[in-house]
Amino acid sequence: MDEQGGATVASPWEHGLDIDEWAARFHLLGDATRLRLLAAMHQAGPGTASVGELAEAAGITHTAASQALRVLRLQGWVRDERAGRSVRYTLTDSTVHELLHLMGARHE
């Protein structure tokens, strides 16, 4: 209780909640292009989708997909795997994976 008889409320960050980290996650998820790509990658499964396939699934241009995938890769949410001339993308962030499930995304 505080001095006026009200309950004392602890700061969320005192209990391990990283407000800045979650704000950054939601900022990245707030971009429809990135969210479409993440959902398409989630649907396709690990290491199966190329930039072109992801762009087509997301309904965006190859250039827009490449730019958005670069941001997601630099953030550490996705990994690119090269096989010869082909590059395949995989969703690697488990929290994003769980959030996509909470939003209704499913695997094939």
C-alpha positions in Angstrom: 0.0 0.0 0.0 1.2 3.5 -0.7 0.9 6.5 1.6 -2.7 7.2 0.4 -4.0 3.7 1.0 -3.8 2.6 -2.6 -2.0 -0.5 -3.9 1.6 -0.2 -4.9 2.1 -1.1 -8.5 5.5 -2.5 -9.5 7.1 -1.4 -12.7 6.8 -4.0 -15.4 10.5 -3.9 -16.1 11.3 -4.8 -12.5 9.9 -8.3 -13.4 11.9 -8.8 -16.5 9.6 -7.2 -19.1 11.8 -5.5 -21.7 9.5 -2.7 -22.9 12.0 -1.5 -25.5 12.5 -5.0 -27.0 8.7 -5.5 -27.3 8.2 -2.1 -28.8 10.8 -2.9 -31.5 9.2 -6.2 -32.2 5.8 -4.6 -32.6 7.2 -1.9 -34.8 8.6 -4.5 -37.2 5.4 -6.5 -37.1 3.4 -3.4 -37.7 4.7 -3.2 -41.3 2.2 -5.1 -43.5 4.9 -6.1 -46.0 7.1 -7.7 -43.4 4.2 -9.4 -41.7 3.0 -10.9 -45.0 6.5 -12.2 -45.7 6.8 -13.7 -42.2 3.4 -15.4 -42.6 4.4 -16.7 -46.0 7.7 -18.0 -44.6 5.8 -19.6 -41.7 3.4 -21.3 -44.1 6.1 -22.6 -46.4 8.3 -24.1 -43.7 12.0 -24.0 -43.0 14.4 -23.4 -45.9 11.8 -23.8 -48.6 10.9 -20.3 -49.9 12.8 -18.2 -52.3 12.5 -14.4 -52.5 10.4 -14.8 -55.6 8.1 -17.3 -54.0 7.7 -15.2 -50.9 7.1 -12.0 -53.0 4.4 -13.8 -54.9 2.7 -15.2 -51.8 2.8 -11.8 -50.2 1.5 -10.0 -53.3 4.5 -7.7 -53.5 7.4 -7.0 -55.9 10.7 -8.9 -55.8 12.4 -5.7 -54.8 10.1 -4.9 -51.9 10.5 -8.5 -50.7 14.3 -8.3 -50.9 14.3 -5.1 -48.9 12.0 -6.3 -46.2 13.8 -9.7 -45.9 17.1 -7.8 -45.4 15.5 -5.9 -42.5 14.2 -9.2 -41.0 17.6 -10.9 -41.5 19.5 -8.1 -39.9 17.1 -8.2 -36.9 17.8 -11.9 -36.6 14.3 -13.1 -37.3 15.1 -14.9 -40.5 18.0 -16.8 -42.0 19.0 -17.1 -45.6 20.5 -20.4 -46.9 22.4 -20.5 -50.2 22.3 -23.5 -52.4 24.2 -22.7 -55.6 22.4 -19.7 -57.1 19.3 -20.2 -55.1 18.6 -18.5 -51.7 16.0 -19.9 -49.4 14.6 -18.2 -46.3 13.7 -19.6 -42.9 11.9 -18.0 -40.0 14.2 -18.4 -37.0 12.8 -16.3 -34.2 10.7 -18.5 -31.9 8.8 -15.5 -30.4 7.7 -14.3 -33.8 6.7 -17.9 -34.7 4.5 -18.1 -31.6 3.0 -14.6 -32.3 2.1 -15.8 -35.8 0.3 -18.8 -34.3 -1.6 -16.4 -31.9 -2.6 -14.4 -34.9 -4.0 -17.5 -36.6 -1.2 -18.6 -38.9 -1.0 -22.4 -39.5 1.6 -24.7 -41.0 0.8 -26.8 -44.1 
